[in-house]
Amino acid sequence: MLRLEPITPDNWWEPLRVREDQRHYVAQGAGLLARAYAYRERRSEARQIVADGVPVGMVLWHDWPEGRCYILSQLYIDQRYQGRGYAREASMLVLEAMRKDGRYSRCELCYVAGDELARRLYESLGFQPTGDDDDDEIVMALTL
């Protein structure tokens, strides 16, 4: 069973890493937590992804009032646990948390052009390209 657990003084340091060839695509560990801190006034939510008691990844989302939506900012699964469906399941838990929160009816995200695993994952969840980009990142959106 997969759960999203708050980041605490006891688990923030967990040594979770993506493969070397994926490091260009996502901020990990300290970078994700720094972003969560920077967006704390936008209700940032940093969570550790835990499968059957084992930390397997991290995820971050926050409000974007200007766009009247949530931003799914970062998601990664440790290289040891990839290919097990954890990213999809964690994404579904995040989207459910957003729906339950109810502040916005849309979620946006960006993925780095060339990250085909991310594109396929987000498309499988119903995200569609908006036609916008942010440098080398493709913007996608989903109605919640």
C-alpha positions in Angstrom: 0.0 0.0 0.0 1.3 3.4 -1.0 1.0 6.5 1.3 2.1 10.1 1.1 3.7 11.0 4.4 4.7 14.5 5.7 8.4 15.4 5.6 9.6 15.5 9.2 12.9 15.9 11.1 13.1 12.1 11.2 12.7 11.4 7.4 13.8 14.5 5.4 17.3 13.1 4.9 16.3 9.8 3.3 18.9 9.1 0.6 16.5 8.8 -2.4 18.0 9.3 -5.9 17.0 8.9 -9.5 19.2 7.3 -12.1 22.1 9.4 -13.4 20.4 9.8 -16.8 17.3 11.2 -15.1 19.0 13.9 -13.0 18.5 16.6 -15.6 14.7 16.1 -15.4 13.9 16.5 -11.7 15.1 18.2 -8.4 15.7 15.6 -5.7 15.9 15.6 -1.9 17.3 18.9 -0.8 16.3 20.7 -4.0 12.7 19.6 -3.6 12.7 20.7 0.0 14.2 24.0 -0.9 11.4 24.6 -3.4 8.8 23.6 -0.8 10.2 26.2 1.5 10.3 28.8 -1.2 6.6 28.2 -2.0 5.5 27.8 1.6 3.2 30.9 1.3 1.5 29.1 -1.6 0.6 26.2 0.7 3.4 23.9 -0.6 3.0 20.3 0.3 6.1 18.1 0.3 5.5 14.5 0.9 7.6 11.4 1.1 6.2 8.5 -1.0 6.1 5.4 1.2 5.3 1.8 -0.1 4.7 -0.8 2.6 6.7 1.3 5.1 9.7 1.8 2.8 10.4 5.4 1.5 10.5 5.2 -2.3 10.3 8.8 -3.5 9.1 12.3 -3.0 6.5 14.6 -4.4 5.8 18.4 -4.1 2.7 20.4 -5.1 1.5 24.0 -4.3 -1.1 26.6 -5.1 -0.7 28.9 -8.1 -3.2 31.7 -7.4 -2.3 33.6 -10.6 -3.3 30.6 -12.7 -6.1 29.6 -10.4 -4.8 26.1 -10.2 -2.5 23.7 -8.3 1.0 23.0 -9.6 2.4 19.5 -9.4 5.9 20.7 -9.1 8.1 17.7 -8.5 7.7 13.9 -8.4 10.4 11.3 -8.4 10.9 7.7 -7.5 14.2 6.4 -6.2 16.1 4.4 -8.9 15.8 1.2 -6.8 12.0 1.3 -6.9 11.2 2.5 -10.4 9.0 0.4 -12.8 6.6 -0.7 -10.1 3.8 1.8 -10.7 4.6 4.0 -7.7 4.8 7.3 -9.7 1.3 6.7 -11.1 -0.2 5.7 -7.8 1.5 8.6 -6.0 0.2 11.0 -8.7 -3.3 9.7 -8.2 -3.0 10.3 -4.4 -1.8 13.9 -5.0 -4.7 14.6 -7.5 -7.1 13.1 -4.9 -5.7 15.4 -2.2 -6.2 18.4 -4.6 -9.8 17.4 -5.3 -10.5 17.0 -1.6 -8.9 20.4 -0.9 -11.2 21.9 -3.5 -9.6 25.3 -3.8 -9.0 24.9 -7.6 -10.5 22.8 -10.3 -7.3 22.4 -12.4 -3.8 21.1 -12.0 -0.8 22.1 -14.1 2.7 20.7 -14.4 5.8 20.9 -16.5 8.1 18.2 -17.7 11.4 18.6 -19.4 11.2 18.0 -23.2 12.7 14.6 -23.9 11.5 13.0 -20.7 9.3 10.4 -22.4 8.5 8.5 -19.2 7.1 11.6 -17.6 5.1 12.5 -20.7 3.5 9.1 -20.9 2.8 9.0 -17.2 1.0 12.4 -17.2 -0.9 11.6 -20.4 -2.1 8.3 -18.9 -3.5 10.4 -16.0 -5.4 12.7 -18.4 -3.0 15.6 -18.5 -3.0 17.4 -21.9 -0.4 19.8 -23.3 -1.5 23.4 -23.0 0.6 24.6 -26.0 2.7 26.7 -23.6 6.3 26.0 -22.7 8.7 27.3 -20.1 12.2 27.2 -21.7 12.8 23.5 -22.2 9.7 22.4 -20.2 6.3 21.4 -21.7 3.3 22.6 -19.8 0.4 20.2 -19.2 -3.0 20.6 -17.5 -5.7 18.5 -16.1 -9.2 19.4 -15.0 -9.7 17.9 -11.6 
